[in-house]
């Protein structure tokens, strides 16, 4: 039946098998060519990607300055980093972008120098540097709730709902050109930096950076010699009868930075000048132009490499598609080949079995013909044998078909493993090449290490020889280890150079040559010797008397000095802590003045307290002095010293007047916070365990003082104006009560006398 149903003859199957094998060979050849092309293109892409990674690493090193700037800003304002994380978590809840902190968004323009960064960093208040800018009142309320109310983190929020393009400058263009040509003015402070528009709006509104004049060394010379500070406050034209205006000038000399702030009084119209010395910038670092050029060059080079990679990517995709196509065709041809081979074997095997069965059948028919007279049982037996043989043949054919299916499946698995083996070999070759390069680099480093070690040993041996030669030529100790006279003489000599030694020798020779004989010298010597003996006796009596008094003083001094030193140590601990909180260094020391030969204080009148302070990094603390420190620095030191004393002594109340007027914003906020903390402590049960009341009298306080939220604080506003009393005797309680009664019970038109009473009230 299988032979009858076969659609092709064995000859046709053999021809089809040959055609399939030829097609499969062509597909394999195309597949090999495609793999080779794919390998070449992939190698080019890998080389370009390695080059891009190298350029990217160089670019990252160059651009690390911006990351360092962010780290410096967050280091100085650690709460700002927490706020940024909160904003990132709730960014989708804000209506418009939230920008901040401001210090992280201001960048210098090309050509900006370090002194400009120092001017900007000193002029802009700290609360603005660490503040955040929003564009809507709703975003302000949301940010305040998320940060201040839920997390209890202090935050400054500035709402900028519109951005103004033009801000008024203090000088007209004509006068600015004259000042720039004559006094070397460089520009306004906002012209040296860039920032997002809303951040720039906040800086101009809050810090007035558009009105800060910046000059150079020529400007500072004009300040010192040409009276520039008297010229700048003058307006081009009077405004409301006022000829002067507020001016802020920043300039510098060879080694110092200066900031002059001229404020005009609203009452007297007179100008007051305040001078500050800005510190070097800490987080507004200036990146040089050469670094910017390198960054731009690296970025262009990186773009070119990415373009080349982009051109090669389509080639890889095309080669991958061809590879998959040829692999699929090869597999199809291979399967067809296997199928035709299987069919040919099955048909050949079936034909052979058919012939064998036909021969057996003919034999059985012949036997049946020859034995017609045989019994019916014999016929049945032969028929059963024929049926059994036929069934066995069919079973063999079915088993053979299943074996062919298993063979085809195994062939497919072998082809897949061969493909995987090719990719594994390629990866192994690449790893082998990387290992060879690493070994070569290690060999070079090993040679450098050997060379450096040899040079170090050579230098060390040379040093040992020089040291031994010096000991041999001029030994300082004898064989027993005792110091020789040379060592003592060398230690006594205070001369450092050969010229100083030559001058000292000449002076000694001149003094020796100036000595001449004098016969009266011996008589004068004997007389002076007798006087010396008399004075020596008096000195001994005085020493005995002094020793007796010193013993009495020492007996009383020891406990008193111990108590005093303990008291000073407590003050020093608090004072140094308070100064450190404000970013400065300070200490309080007990100065005992000069001491005698025994190390005891010589005179109690010379005792005092030394306040040592330092307001700059890497600067040694110096004693507080009016000639060395500015007025603001002296004010900070004084108030913190008083704060350190406050908890160590009981007083019903304390009062300071305008202690904050000489301070910059940062120091004023820190001082105010310390005063509130020390003065608002909860009283203890003891009658003397309290801080007392603290009165701070000031004409003006800074905005956004968080410590104003203290419940123990009371604020008293004293107003002044035309409606105030002209004289203290106008304060009459009876008149005030009467005026209040008249106002409540009568509605008639007020008379002149009543108007006077109401004005007094």
ABEGO torsion letter per residue (X at the ends): XAAAABABBAAAAAAAAAAAAAAAAAAAAAAAAAAAAAAAAAAAAAAAAAAAAAAAAAAAAAAAAAAAAAAAAAAABAAAAAAAAAAAAAAAABABBBBOBAAAABBBBBGBBAAAAAAAAAABBAAAAABBBBABAAAAAAAAAAAAAAAGBBBBBBBBABBBABBBBABBAAAAAAAAAAAGBAEBAAAABBBBAAAAAAAAAAAGAAABBBBBAAAAAAAAAAGAAAAAABBABBBGGBABBBBBBBBBBAABBBBBBBBBBAAAGBBBBBBBBBBBBAABBBBBAAAAAAAAAAAAAAAAAAAAAAAAAAAAAAAAAAAAAAAAAAAAAAAAAAAAAAAAAAAAAAAAAAAAAAAAAAAAAAAAAABAABBAAAAAAAAAAAAAAAAAAAAAAAAAAAAAAAAAAAAAAAAAAAAAAAAAAAAAAAAAAAAAAAAAAAAAAAAAAAAAAAAAAAAAAAAAAAAAAAAAABBABBAAGBBBAAAAAAAABABABAAAAAAAAAAAAAAAAABBBBAAAAAAAAAAAAAAAAAAAAAAAAAAAAAAAAAAAAAAAAAAAAAAAAAAAAAAAAAAAAAAAAGBBBBBBBBAEBBBAAGBBABAAABBBBBBBBABBGBBBBBBBAAABBAAAAAAAAAAAAAAAAAABBBABBBBBGAAAABBAAAAAAAAAAAAAAAABBBBABAABBAEBBBBBBABBBBGBAAAABAABBBBBBBBEAABBABAAABBAAAAAAAAAAAAABABBBBAAAAAAAAAX
